[in-house]
Amino acid sequence: MNIIGNLDLDDVSTEDTGSEVSYAALPPGKYRVMISRASYVATAAGTGFRIPLQLTVVGGDFNGRTLFEGLNVVNPNETAQLIGKQRLAEILDAMSIERSTFSDTDQLEGGMLVAKVTRSRIKDAVQREKYGDDDGNENGVARFFAEEGGDNKSAKKKKAKRELKQSDEDLDEAPF
């Protein structure tokens, strides 16, 4: 239980503040995001575990907007579990977190990466009403990338190749 204490709300107005908050789905594209929240929770069915992520857009026209993504990392459906683990590995790689050292969702919070965002219409009318924007659309994340916009593994491989090539050139110039 979280006790708030003496929080004075007597002079707080609930009238329109004049700022218009948009809940419309973002246009498809790549967005720089920060992982604002990450946790490890049981699935609704109680048969597995997932990592729900809250992503905050950083910069650009949609600065401060929120996206949600869920990773099924333990699931009786092997395909769902595989996809969830692949996405988690993609995030860890993009954030340069060694997969073998990942043990707590706190390691994800505050992490910066690029999300390739999709937008689609929700087909189910009940779900569309509950989760869709005014037009019945929702966002999803197709891929995660390192902030540079590319795969960190590729960048590391390229760097290693450059360093190897440089060391070979240095050996060629050695006086022995």
Number of C-alpha atoms within 10 A of each C-alpha: 3 4 5 6 6 6 6 7 7 6 6 7 8 6 6 7 7 6 6 7 7 11 12 15 23 20 13 15 13 17 23 22 26 21 21 17 18 20 14 16 13 14 15 9 7 9 11 16 19 20 21 17 20 18 25 22 22 18 12 9 8 14 13 14 18 18 21 14 13 16 20 27 22 19 18 12 11 12 11 15 19 16 14 20 17 15 20 20 17 20 24 23 18 23 21 15 15 10 13 6 9 13 8 11 14 14 15 21 17 15 19 22 24 24 25 17 19 17 16 14 14 18 11 10 11 10 11 17 14 10 13 21 18 13 12 19 18 21 21 18 18 14 14 27 23 22 17 12 16 14 18 19 14 10 13 12 11 12 12 12 12 12 12 12 12 12 12 12 11 10 11 10 9 8 5 5
